[in-house]
């Protein structure tokens, strides 16, 4: 089959994806879970079609088309993540959020690396590719998604308090650091088997930062002019998405930096625009109409829960434990260092352990670049489900009965 002549074969699975993902994501939201889980489950259910003998719904052409749309979905997800980032939130917490983030990134990264080494030949005489692969397993575990945490804290009246503000601020920095590390390792991997010097990657990363700073400044002026000339006009989100695609393309093609990093950076700069919420809302309409459900469902469709060896199962279980323990211990322990009370520290650690879209994007990027095995994907899905269920339950147990907190202006380490 040829995608250019037999494009219609994608229409039926696409219809199934959109219908099932919307229904199941709404059901998940009704019971307090992220809609992402519903989309993943939709993909898993649709993926069961491939086990039907002589079926033609999920063939090479339709799966290839879905995969293509999913790649655009990744770009839009990261653009939205950058667009929704509030840099001012970091200032309200200050130094503690930076310390908590650093430990919250370093500890799970280290644990993920250790687990990968234990199941991938040990710590001695690692090849360059093996070292990068083991590091990338750790990078996957650095991601944090606090959508479930935010909803829970809002319900408990704690979102604007010390713990809530700290979690949100730390999660913002967490995303930025995680994406930078991901891009660096992907760039070191190179393409077509070429060996890339770390110094070359560092130089190109620095040039990318300079480029993105200049592009962001010029874009800021352009979009401020556009917002002043055509307030609340659809040209704003249209040009914003075009800017996202352009920066994502240039970051990958020119600087060797992951395209998702460029998309995130584009959103980050536009987040300061007065119409940022309008841009985010309109771009989300396009994204969540088609591309985002396709991305998450594609993960479910391509994830296989069969044929695992005992070693893979053991690795997956240890990987999940490393992801949970790493965030809780890293964030809670560093919060204690910042003079937070034990209960507050534990709430911060639990609030930061939830995973969702960024973990999936990171893992998928690793699979695409040959850094990690696709066999890790089921365990990422399980990690997301476990943390999404456990986070609100544990937070409610710890915080129910406490008085709602007023908004704080600044949290300082004593």
DRENFITI-912628 format. One record per atom (N, C-alpha, C): residue in one letter; x, z, y. Coordinates in steps of 0.001 Angstrom, whole numbers, plus 500000, padded with zeros to 6 digits. Example, Ala and Ser with C-alpha at 12.3 -4.5 7.8 and 13.67 -1.06 7.14 Angstrom:
A513190507800494310
A512300507800495500
A513200507800496700
S512850507080497750
S513670507140498940
S512900507870500030
//
This chain:
X500834500000498791
X500000500000500000
X500866500000501255
X500330499464502326
X501049499419503587
X500217500107504649
X500855501043505362
X500113501846506349
X499523500984507455
X500142499818507724
X499647498970508812
X498402498187508407
X498267497878507109
X497111497098506666
X496056497945505966
X496468499061505392
X495540499917504644
X495330501260505337
X495347501210506672
X495221502440507447
X493928503195507151
X492886502473506744
X491561503089506550
X491575504165505460
X492590504151504571
X492617505133503478
X492845506550504004
X493327506653505235
X493550507984505812
X492253508578506355
X491248507758506567
X490027508203507248
X489257509266506458
X489114509084505151
X488367510050504345
X489077511409504284
X490390511459503930
X491057512769503949
X491093513397505333
X491159512551506374
X491153513077507741
X489805513724508051
X488724513084507620
X487390513666507815
X487266514999507080
X487761515054505848
X487729516296505069
X488531517402505751
X489693517032506273
X490556518004506960
X489849518602508165
X489266517743509005
X488632518220510238
X487416519089509948
X486602518683508993
X485385519456508689
X485740520805508063
X486552520753507006
X486863521975506262
X487687522953507092
X488654522426507864
X489513523315508658
X488718524032509747
X487780523336510372
X486974523964511420
X486061525041510852
X485449524746509708
X484539525714509092
X485300526962508656
X486404526766507928
X487142527915507397
X487881528692508490
X488384528001509531
X489058528725510622
X488069529608511378
X486825529127511532
X485792529935512192
X485420531148511343
X485346530945510033
X485054532065509135
X486150533117509200
X487397532673509262
X488521533608509368
X488461534388510678
X488155533697511764
X488062534368513062
X486936535398513079
X485872535124512323
X484738536059512242
X485148537388511617
X486094537336510665
X486528538566510003
X487839539096510566
X488237538592511746
X489400539131512448
X490736538587512009
X490755537414511369
X492002536790510946
X492277535552511793
X493560535146511905
X493862533935512680
X493222532706512051
X492759531794512894
X492179530547512406
X493171529724511606
X494474529971511844
X495531529269511118
X495358529426509610
X494976530627509171
X494815530881507741
X493716529987507168
X492627529839507906
X491551528962507465
X492016527526507315
X492847527063508255
X493368525698508178
X494295525527506981
X495129526537506728
X496034526477505573
X495242526430504264
X494226527282504175
X493386527302502972
X492681525955502797
X492246525362503905
X491611524035503855
X492552523015503231
X493801523048503698
X494796522118503158
X495036522334501671
X495083523610501258
X495293523928499838
X494129523403498997
X492908523601499502
X491720523127498772
X491691521603498684
X492020520948499799
X492048519478499785
X493161518981498869
X494268519717498851
X495389519345497985
X495040519359496510
X493998520098496138
X493567520141494730
X493068518784494244
X492686517920495199
X492212516577494850
X493305515801494104
X494566516072494470
X495672515332493858
X495779515582492351
X495144516657491860
X495190516961490426
X494103516213489641
X493212515519490359
X492158514740489690
X492757513426489190
X492608513115487911
X493181511867487376
X492613510628488077
X493490509688488387
X493122508387488954
X492419508477490310
X492580509602491012
X491973509695492346
X492751508814493319
X492066508308494347
X492709507428495339
X492624507997496752
X492078509201496890
X491919509786498232
X493264510215498795
X494046510940497985
X495376511384498423
X496426510522497734
X496700509354498309
X497757508480497801
X498935508490498759
X499962507727498451
X501177507730499286
X500887507330500724
X499985506366500904
X499678505887502258
X498944506940503073
X497916507548502496
X497146508557503236
X497984509793503525
X498790510216502548
X499657511386502758
X500707511089503832
X501224509833503819
X502195509440504853
X501570509442506237
X500324508954506342
X499626508943507629
X499330510343508131
X498899511212507220
X498628512609507590
X499917513293508055
X501017513003507339
X502313513579507724
X502755513138509108
X502464511869509452
X502813511354510783
X502034512085511873
X500723512247511670
X499904512977512640
X500336514434512737
X500769515003511600
X501216516394511579
X502452516594512450
X503339515605512484
X504557515711513306
X504196515783514793
X503176515015515203
X502718515106516595
X502092516475516831
X501388516985515814
X500794518315515917
X501822519391516177
X502984519291515525
X504061520264515728
X504502520280517189
X504685519092517747
X505120518978519145
X504106519644520073
X502830519373519844
X501785519928520706
X501641521442520542
X501851521937519333
X501798523385519094
X502892524089519891
X504106523544519844
X505220524179520556
X505080524024522068
X504502522913522510
X504224522730523940
X503243523792524422
X502203524018523633
X501205525031523974
X501813526428523974
X502737526683523015
X503410527984522955
X504218528229524226
X504914527202524698
X505677527334525934
X504778527480527149
X503686526728527151
X502741526750528264
X502066528118528399
X501874528781527263
X501215530083527277
X502165531248527478
X503435530960527708
X504438532012527902
X504393532547529326
X504319533842529454
X504265534489530765
X505580535230531004
X506469534596531771
X507782535187532033
X507654536521532774
X506619536659533591
X506433537907534344
X506200539092533408
X505661538810532217
X505382539871531261
X506670540579530838
X507770539802530759
X509056540371530370
X509528541374531423
X509341541023532698
X509788541896533786
X509053543226533787
X507800543218533319
X507007544447533343
X507536545487532364
X508263545044531345
X508825545968530365
X510314546172530593
X511005545093530985
X512414545220531319
X513328545245530112
X514355546091530189
X515415546141529182
X514896546429527765
X513966547374527575
X513506547647526208
X513023546418525453
X512311545506526125
X511807544314525439
X512952543436524942
X514043543386525725
X515206542580525322
X515905543216524124
X516082544538524177
X516733545246523064
X515905545123521790
X514596545339521908
X513706545252520747
X513718543843520163
X513717542841521024
X513743541460520551
X515038541151519814
X516163541578520386
X517472541291519765
X517544541871518357
X517099543122518208
X517087543731516874
X516012543089515989
X514891542735516614
X513804542111515869
X514130540720515388
X515125540087515994
X515613538790515534
X516779538975514558
X517718539847514921
X518945540014514135
X518700540594512746
X517842541622512650
X517650542304511361
X516964541393510334
X515812540765510650
X515225539853509652
X516096538647509356
X516824538145510364
X517740537025510131
X518808537435509119
X519373538628509325
X520419539123508422
X519866539352507012
X518679539959506916
X518082540208505606
X517741538901504894
X517194537947505635
X516886536642505052
X518144535943504567
X519215536044505333
X520504535450504954
X521040536102503679
X520970537425503606
X521467538154502431
X520665537769501185
X519342537732501307
X518489537358500172
X518818535938499716
X518975535012500668
X519300533630500319
X520655533540499622
X521627534317500094
X522957534314499467
X522889534830498035
X522119535894497823
X522011536493496492
X521457535518495465
X520566534623495913
X519939533675494990
X520516532267495121
X521587532134495910
X522131530802496160
X523655530790496035
X524145531459495011
X525578531377494718
X526426532517495214
X525841533508495852
X526619534658496301
X527253534457497667
X528120535410498034
X528705535437499369
X530101534814499440
X530678534489498300
X532059534006498259
X532081532494498072
X533046531854498749
X533279530407498603
X532035529563498877
X531302529929499919
X530136529131500318
X530575527836500991
X529943526746500621
X530200525497501342
X529525525557502708
X529874524618503561
X529289524587504903
X527779524400504833
X527336523496503974
X525895523231503846
X525144524441503304
X525763525128502336
X525130526321501779
X525020527423502817
X526072527586503613
X526054528594504678
X524934528313505665
X524803527055506087
X523749526677507039
X522369526877506425
X522237526535505157
X520961526718504468
X520581528197504402
X521535529037504009
X521263530477503915
X520916531068505275
X521596530599506307
X521294531069507661
X519896530649508083
X519510529437507701
X518197528945508128
X517063529725507481
X517265530175506248
X516255531035505624
X516040532284506479
X517126532808507034
X517017533950507934
X516303533603509225
X516580532401509749
X515952531957510998
X514434531901510854
X513956531457509700
X512510531374509472
X511852532734509675
X512548533800509271
X511987535150509339
X512043535754510736
X512724535096511680
X512798535643513046
X511507535421513822
X510705534447513387
X509490534086514136
X508479535227514150
X507813535372515270
X506747536375515413
X505514535705516007
X504348536065515497
X503089535597516086
X502195536811516287
X501898537122517517
X501182538370517799
X499715538143518172
X499164536987517797
X497758536736518139
X496842537774517510
X497103538110516244
X496307539135515561
X496529540497516217
X497788540784516555
X498136542061517190
X497452542200518542
X497494541132519328
X496883541157520662
X495383541415520551
X494720540738519624
X493283540935519445
X492969542376519046
X493787542945518173
X493582544330517722
X493804545319518857
X494888545122519601
X495200546031520714
X494138545946521813
X493618544733522021
X492567544559523020
X491314545335522605
X490999545258521321
X489836545969520788
X489989547486520932
X491226547965520779
X491498549403520867
X491759549872522295
X491770548922523244
X492035549267524634
X493488549595524907
X494409549010524095
X495830549322524212
X496681548141524663
X496071547011524922
X496855545814525216
X497701545953526474
X497172546627527491
X497892546758528761
X498735548027528824
X498764548775527735
X499557549998527703
X501004549721527355
X501738550801527132
X503173550710526875
X503467549888525623
X502778550189524521
X503021549493523260
X502604548025523354
X501408547770523882
X500905546405523981
X501787545524524845
X502179546031526002
X503027545254526910
X504383544976526289
X504924545962525600
X506226545797524946
X506159544723523868
X505119544754523044
X504980543774521956
X504869542360522508
X504023542165523503
X503823540824524068
X505112540302524698
X505795541150525474
X507040540741526122
X508119540426525096
X508243541286524085
X509253541069523048
X508966539790522264
X507693539504522010
X507324538295521273
X507683537033522059
X507549537101523375
X507911535957524223
X509394535644524087
X510231536690524233
X511680536486524124
X512049536086522703
X511343536663521734
X511574536360520324
X511431534867520058
X510359534272520571
X510132532833520386
X511275532013520977
X511698532389522179
X512751531635522869
X514057531692522079
X514467532904521678
X515716533062520926
X515638532345519586
X514511532521518889
X514350531893517579
X514447530382517636
X513811529774518645
X513833528313518781
X515244527825519097
X515978528572519938
X517358528189520284
X518247528227519041
X518143529299518239
X518953529417517019
X518594528307516040
X517302528046515896
X516846526970515004
X517471525639515412
X517412525327516684
X517957524060517176
X519450523960516924
X520145525072517107
X521603525082516934
X521967524774515485
X521270525408514532
X521585525195513119
X521183523795512667
X520025523309513130
X519609521938512811
X520630520943513330
X521142521176514547
X522149520276515126
X523449520318514325
X523838521504513853
X525053521632513038
X524918520874511717
X523708520848511183
X523465520136509926
X523747518651510073
X523412518101511248
X523625516684511488
X522681515821510668
X522933514546510656
X522112513607509873
X523032512663509103
X522506512092508036
X523255511135507206
X524550511721506648
X524551513042506424
X525711513669505802
X526914513849506710
X526795513563507995
X527929513695508915
X528225515163509189
X529512515468509413
X529921516830509733
X529992516965511249
X529229517887511793
X529159518063513239
X529922519319513623
X530806519201514614
X531594520347515070
X530710521336515827
X530907522638515585
X530147523645516346
X530380523525517849
X531604523137518223
X531916522999519650
X531155521836520261
X530999520767519473
X530206519626519953
X528748520034520143
X528225520771519175
X526834521243519264
X526666522158520466
X527639523057520669
X527584523973521808
X527612523210523127
X528474522188523203
X528567521372524418
X527245520655524680
X526684520037523644
X525432519306523808
X524275520254524149
X524314521459523599
X523283522446523923
X523375522845525393
X524618523044525875
X524819523389527299
X524350522252528200
X524669521006527803
X524217519848528581
X522696519750528563
X522104520088527425
X520643520075527326
X520031521105528273
X520646522281528351
X520142523332529245
X520206522862530700
X521321522197531045
X521460521661532412
X520387520599532654
X520231519703531670
X519224518634531795
X517825519213531962
X517489520183531112
X516132520731531137
X515882521510532414
X516934522120532964
X516782522843534231
X516477521867535375
X517211520745535394
X516990519731536435
X515625519071536245
X515332518694534995
X514040518055534697
X512890519001535023
X513062520283534696
X512025521270534976
X511793521443536462
X512887521442537235
X512767521599538687
X512038520399539302
X512444519186538884
X511802517977539410
X510336517896538964
X510106518240537704
X508733518222537188
X507869519240537908
X508464520404538201
X507730521435538926
X507241520941540276
X508135520250540991
X507768519709542306
X506690518631542167
X506869517763541159
X505916516680540957
X504528517226540609
X504475518196539701
X503190518728539270
X502547519611540343
X503359520246541163
X502795520999542295
X502152520043543295
X502828518883543515
X502263517857544398
X500963517310543807
X500995517037542497
X499828516498541808
X498660517477541856
X498982518751541663
X497943519785541690
X497340519926543083
X498187519774544120
X497711519871545503
X496879518649545884
X497315517463545398
X496650516223545767
X495377516012544949
X495452516346543664
X494292516159542782
X494010517452542015
X493499518468542698
X493286519759542026
X492267519650540893
X492602520275539802
X491701520360538638
X491285518983538152
X492233518049538171
X491949516672537755
X492581516420536383
X491963515530535598
X492457515282534241
X493841514633534222
X494297514134535386
X495643513569535431
X496694514633535129
X496404515888535500
X497367516977535263
X497684517146533779
X496698517355532914
X497028517484531491
X497582516209530876
X497130515041531348
X497624513773530797
X499118513620531091
X499501513826532356
X500915513728532725
X501735514851532092
X501118516002531884
X501818517130531261
X502191516808529821
X501250516224529080
X501526515861527688
X502564514744527629
X502482513812528588
X503494512753528663
X504877513352528919
X504947514346529809
X506206515038530099
X506725515740528845
X505825516363528096
X506179517034526843
X506796516057525857
X506141514921525642
X506639513920524696
X507996513362525136
X508134513134526439
X509384512577526970
X510548513541526761
X510339514810527103
X511403515807526957
X511723516027525474
X510693516047524624
X510911516220523181
X511748515068522624
X511435513854523075
X512185512671522619
X513638512730523064
X513856513000524350
X515213513024524895
X516048514147524290
X515427515293524035
X516180516418523472
X516730516070522091
X515915515387521275
X516348515009519918
X517288513815519945
X516927512795520704
X517653511526520671
X518979511581521418
X518995512238522570
X520182512241523430
X521075513441523175
X520470514630523032
X521268515857522955
X521378516428521540
X520653515861520596
X520719516370519232
X520063517721519063
X519251518121520051
X518514519386519998
X517129519106519432
X516619520006518600
X515334519777517932
X514237519410518929
X513422518429518566
X512362517962519463
X511366519079519808
X511156520017518868
X510227521112519154
X510771522028520257
X512107522081520382
X512714522874521459
X512419522227522808
X512529520905522856
X512209520189524087
X510755520365524473
X509861520308523471
X508432520495523741
X508154521905524256
X508793522897523649
X508621524293524077
X509134524467525513
X510305523880525803
X510893523989527145
X509994523325528191
X509406522182527844
X508493521493528766
X507311522389529103
X506743523021528089
X505630523935528326
X506040525147529129
X507254525636528870
X507762526811529580
X507848526564531082
X508325525385531467
X508436525070532897
X507069524867533535
X506156524231532811
X504826524005533362
X503988525281533402
X504419526323532670
X503668527584532664
X503631528235534040
X504549527828534917
X504598528407536275
X503686527670537255
X503110526547536814
X502220525788537686
X500907526542537891
X500351526520539117
X499073527216539362
X497941526765538440
X498032525528537939
X496982524998537069
X497384525066535591
X498322525959535266
X498830526047533892
X497720526324532886
X496801527208533230
X495718527545532301
X494794526339532083
X494573525563533145
X493744524355533029
X494437523313532152
X495752523137532375
X496531522196531566
X496513522622530101
X496707523912529876
X496730524445528509
X495384524230527816
X494306524494528556
X492974524362527981
X492670522911527596
X493019521988528490
X492729520575528238
X493620519998527131
X494898520380527127
X495787519876526081
X495410520464524727
X494903521706524743
X494449522338523511
X493252521604522911
X492393521066523786
X491219520332523306
X491666519142522460
X492636518393522991
X493149517236522252
X493868517685520979
X494710518710521132
X495509519183520008
X494636519722518875
X493697520617519228
X492883521260518201
X491727520399517714
X491491519271518369
X490496518331517854
X491015517636516600
X492312517261516614
X492854516488515500
X494207517014515015
X495211516998515905
X496597517129515477
X496957518488514889
X496502519563515513
X496843520892514999
X496223521170513630
X494911520899513430
X494360521081512071
X495081520237511029
X495461519017511420
X496166518145510476
X497516518751510093
X498220519335511081
X499522519942510782
X499380521064509762
X498488522016510044
X498344523164509153
X497782522755507793
X496832521830507793
X496288521352506514
X497346520592505720
X498202519860506420
X499270519132505737
X500212520086505003
X500463521253505623
X501272522281504956
X500579522691503656
X499278522945503747
X498525523346502558
X498473522263501506
X498286521010501936
X498197519888500998
X499504519700500231
X500615519809500936
X501922519554500314
X502508520794499637
X501878521952499811
X502368523180499182
X501840523273497762
X502745523438496840
X502377523550495433
X502643524976494947
X501651525553494295
X501767526926493804
X502016526966492290
X502503525859491748
X502754525797490302
X504193525384490039
X504637525613488800
X505952525140488375
X507118525956488878
X506886527217489260
X507974528047489758
X508756528665488605
X510073528663488720
X510897529378487757
X510885530859488101
X511341531680487173
X511405533131487413
X512304533436488605
X513397532683488717
X514341532903489815
X513696532602491171
X512943531506491238
X512261531141492489
X511229532199492858
X510495532690491875
X509496533731492135
X510160535002492662
X511277535388492049
X511995536581492496
X512532536391493907
X513067535189494162
X513573534898495503
X512446534956496530
X511306534357496186
X510166534353497100
X509670535749497425
X509570536597496419
X509116537975496635
X510105538758497504
X511389538601497217
X512418539274498029
X512418538743499463
X512160537443499603
X512113536811500927
X510953537381501749
X509795537532501108
X508628538110501795
X508907539550502220
X509496540330501317
X509837541726501648
X510839541785502797
X511826540893502775
X512815540847503854
X512144540545505193
X511158539641505164
X510445539295506392
X509646540455506957
X508986541212506083
X508175542353506531
X509055543515506975
X509991543901506103
X510865545047506403
X511755544764507609
X512261543533507694
X513169543180508789
X512549543379510157
X511311542913510320
X510644543058511619
X510301544513511918
X509723545198510932
X509296546586511158
X510491547470511464
X511529547387510632
X512710548233510824
X513467547843512092
X513668546533512291
X514419546079513466
X513755546452514774
X512450546197514879
X511731546464516130
X511433547945516324
X511008548626515250
X510708550054515368
X511978550863515630
X513048550519514910
X514313551235515102
X514868551068516502
X514802549863517039
X515315549626518397
X514415550274519446
X513097550363519155
X512197551057520082
X512550552548520156
X512928553116519008
X513382554515518998
X514641554678519845
X515538553707519764
X516757553744520582
X516423553702522074
X515305553062522401
X514868552972523801
X514006554163524219
X514039555228523407
X513363556500523719
X511841556432523599
X511334555453522833
X509911555453522537
X509634556551521507
X508436557097521542
X508068558088520534
X507980557411519158
X508064558226518098
X508072557664516743
X506824556831516478
X505662557354516845
X504411556637516600
X504359555338517398
X504815555375518647
X504865554170519474
X505811553145518856
X506964553607518384
X507964552722517779
X507419552049516528
X506722552831515718
X506140552283514494
X505080551234514820
X504286551496515850
X503269550524516279
X503922549223516757
X505034549348517481
X505756548156517943
X506265547363516741
X506866548054515764
X507389547382514584
X506304546671513795
X505183547343513587
X504067546740512840
X503449545588513627
X503332545774514939
X502751544726515777
X503576543455515810
X504891543590515584
X505786542423515634
X505960541729514280
X505407542298513212
X505683541717511886
X504786540536511542
X503704540320512299
X502780539227511982
X503451537864512158
X503152536952511262
X503691535588511336
X502527534604511329
X502773533424511903
X501766532356511854
X502439531013512109
X502000530318513180
X502379528925513361
X503880528680513543
X504575529570514276
X505998529326514549
X506818529409513264
X506473530339512377
X507163530444511089
X506965529168510271
X505746528633510283
X505463527399509553
X506211526208510146
X506222526137511488
X506936525053512166
X508424525122511832
X508992526327511882
X510418526512511584
X510732526104510151
X509921526575509205
X510153526256507797
X510032524755507544
X509006524141508142
X508798522707507960
X509970521912508532
X510496522366509665
X511656521706510268
X512864521814509352
X513024522957508707
X514116523147507767
X513992522237506560
X512766522084506047
X512526521200504901
X512834519755505274
X512368519327506441
X512579517950506899
X514058517618507046
X514866518604507441
X516293518382507670
X517150518743506461
X516499519038505337
X517245519336504123
X517981520658504149
X517547521575505016
X518212522873505121
X517635523897504152
X516354523786503850
X515716524703502899
X514882523903501915
X514597524512500784
X513792523854499763
X512304523950500108
X511562522908499758
X510116522919499995
X509428523994499158
X510130524528498160
X509554525582497307
X509330526882498070
X509932526989499272
X509756528217500060
X508397528240500748
X507753527080500919
X506529527009501705
X505395527898501179
X505152527964499860
X504085528871499401
X504326530319499799
X505582530717499819
X505905532107500148
X505760532377501651
X505963531337502461
X505696531469503898
X504197531679504112
X503400530904503387
X501940531043503471
X501515532454503060
X502081532953501957
X501750534304501479
X502173535358502507
X503356535175503112
X503836536106504144
X502866536156505320
X502368534991505731
X501415534918506846
X500127535650506500
X499622535408505293
X498369536049504871
X498529537570504803
X499617538046504195
X499844539490504044
X499954540172505401
X500791539617506276
X501003540258507583
X499769540157508469
X499005539073508313
X497782538925509115
X496726539951508715
X496676540276507430
X495747541300506958
X496256542705507295
X497553542940507032
X498112544293507152
X498252544767508592
X498618543866509504
X498888544275510891
X497696544961511549
X496505544342511598
X495380545016512268
X494951546298511558
X495011546303510225
X494600547501509481
X495514548679509812
X496831548455509773
X497795549527510026
X497754549989511485
X497598549038512408
X497524549408513829
X496290550261514110
X495173549893513514
X493948550671513720
X494075552074513133
X494731552186511982
X494943553506511377
X495832554385512260
X496829553771512876
X497770554528513699
X497212554872515073
X496377553974515632
X495998554112517033
X494546554529517274
X493723554473516255
X492328554889516432
X492272556370516814
X491494556671517840
X491392558056518311
X492221558324519550
X493260557475519777
X494044557609521002
X493231557110522187
X493484557676523344
X492781557238524550
X493266555864524980
X492354554997525469
X492787553706526017
X493765553925527157
X494776553054527234
X495819553206528248
X495574552271529408
X495956552724530592
X495869551881531777
X497060550953531827
X496908549903532585
X497991548938532721
X499190549592533368
X500394549283532830
X501609549845533404
X502354548760534141
X503046549141535127
X503804548166535912
X505184547942535321
X505763548996534778
X507120548841534288
X507392549916533248
X508098549545532185
X508503550498531170
X510024550553531197
X510558551725531407
X512006551846531495
X512521552729530348
X513694552356529839
X514327553190528826
X514939554391529531
X514688555567528984
X515259556779529593
X516746556877529300
//
